[in-house]
Amino acid sequence: MAQPPLTASIKKIEDELGVILFERTNRVTRLTGPGEIFLEQARRVLSQAEIAKRAGEGLIGSLRVTFVASASRDYLPRVILAFRKNHPEAELELTEATTVQQVRLLLDGGADIGFVVPPIREAGNLKVELITEDRLIAVLPIAHPLSQRKRLKLADLKTEPWILFPARQGPWAACQDYGGL
């Protein structure tokens, strides 16, 4: 009569290791000292395999997110809540940065995802996807020549002072692209 498959598998492992894992008598089968160590290590391997599987599915691990300040007011909180709901064990590392800084971080491997304001220059092999569009509002003194217009083009503002955005970034860069600065 052939040995049951489990018994045969255990015997094969014992033969490969050159160690007896189970003490077998007619009445009792129990782990030997080496068998207990083998069982403990096997449980660790299975636990680590489960962790690796969950990490591969994006359920655990960390995600380094960069964002422009304006993203933190509107859509970023919703994105974070949805991410937390679907990945409660994942760690989020949030960093505010300008678009230029984010592109550099993404290209250098210092961030995994970024929420930027176009235009994006020198994006290399980054995948860019439009999430939302914001409208800019120009606030001008009543006496300003442009204040009487209903709509302005970015090029109309190319020589005007801006608040909040560093030169050559955000709307400044857009003005350069759409009207030259």
Secondary structure, DSSP 8 states (H G I E B T S, - for coil): ----HHHHHHHHHHHHHTS--EEE-SS-EEE-HHHHHHHHHHHHHHHHHHHHHHHHTTSSSEEEEEE-GGGGTTHHHHHHHHHHHH-TT-EEEEEE--HHHHHHHHHHTS-SEEE--S---S-TT----------------TTSTTTT-S---GGGGTTS--SSS-TTSHHHHHHHHHH--
